[in-house]
Amino acid sequence: MKRIKIMGLALVAVFALVAIAASSASATPGYFGCVKQAVKTEGKFAKGCTAAGTGYEIQPSVGKGKAAKSKGGPANLVVVVPPGVSAEFPEGATIHIECATNKGVSTSTLPNLVSKAVTTFSKCKVLGSPCQSGTKKETITTNSLSGELVDIEGFPTPVGTVLHAETGTSTAAFVCTEVAETNVVGSLIGLNGENVGKISKTSTLSFIVGPGLGEVEFAPGKKYTPLVNVPTHKTGGFNGEHFLDSEISKEKVPTGTLPSGQTQEVSIKGEAIEILP
């Protein structure tokens, strides 16, 4: 039995989310919080900025700048084998790298940036074989990721977070026994929720897939077909487009660069801030 390396599936739980919301629209989304005024002003807010009063106002802020923590359940990196690419899969196929749980940390900085986002996935397998990035079995830890908030269109919420490798292009490096050697590169967008337009210590980040991987239903009877992990957004963001590609070689999957996407729901706990679209 050969042991093959599978480097980099962007099982990037990327989450780094402490998001923001307040009032007027801006060119790009940003982080806001309830900030104490140096001089109390009438017509502002009471502490917490949930009721009218004096002493506090909503301003760009990430609180004390502490790292946020995230956790989630199943995560699935889907690798698409198009028809005609492989003799082993003449009609095409999808390959799933599945992990049962994940947890991570990330840091948000003004005006709308995310950095030091690292996620550890547990109980990871592909085609029945264990995947791991270090010595711990079935455990994958991503490389450090960074990104920014971007405005998006045609989705349940108007804000997303772009994530990509903080240095280089690989989002993660790991070994899947007897499967393939893979380097997943590129970037992807997660949909922000819960603290968009509302100050909260908790938030969510949802990763979904699109063309080649089927339609996505975000509400009963409402579907859309986005690009793979690429909601349409107005401001361009990182490199203008956001795709994941798995550079694979050897054994049970065909050699080549294959389109990929990630599905995952992440819950984030951090400081009391909001995202302003």
Secondary structure as GFF3:
##gff-version 3
##sequence-region A 1 277
A	DSSP	beta_strand	3	6	.	.	.	ID=ss1
A	DSSP	beta_strand	30	36	.	.	.	ID=ss2
A	DSSP	beta_strand	44	45	.	.	.	ID=ss3
A	DSSP	beta_strand	52	53	.	.	.	ID=ss4
A	DSSP	beta_strand	56	60	.	.	.	ID=ss5
A	DSSP	beta_strand	68	81	.	.	.	ID=ss6
A	DSSP	beta_strand	93	99	.	.	.	ID=ss7
A	DSSP	beta_strand	101	109	.	.	.	ID=ss8
A	DSSP	beta_strand	113	122	.	.	.	ID=ss9
A	DSSP	beta_strand	125	126	.	.	.	ID=ss10
A	DSSP	beta_strand	129	132	.	.	.	ID=ss11
A	DSSP	beta_strand	139	141	.	.	.	ID=ss12
A	DSSP	beta_strand	145	153	.	.	.	ID=ss13
A	DSSP	beta_strand	159	165	.	.	.	ID=ss14
A	DSSP	beta_strand	174	177	.	.	.	ID=ss15
A	DSSP	beta_strand	181	193	.	.	.	ID=ss16
A	DSSP	beta_strand	200	207	.	.	.	ID=ss17
A	DSSP	beta_strand	216	219	.	.	.	ID=ss18
A	DSSP	beta_strand	222	224	.	.	.	ID=ss19
A	DSSP	beta_strand	232	233	.	.	.	ID=ss20
A	DSSP	beta_strand	244	249	.	.	.	ID=ss21
A	DSSP	beta_strand	256	276	.	.	.	ID=ss22
###
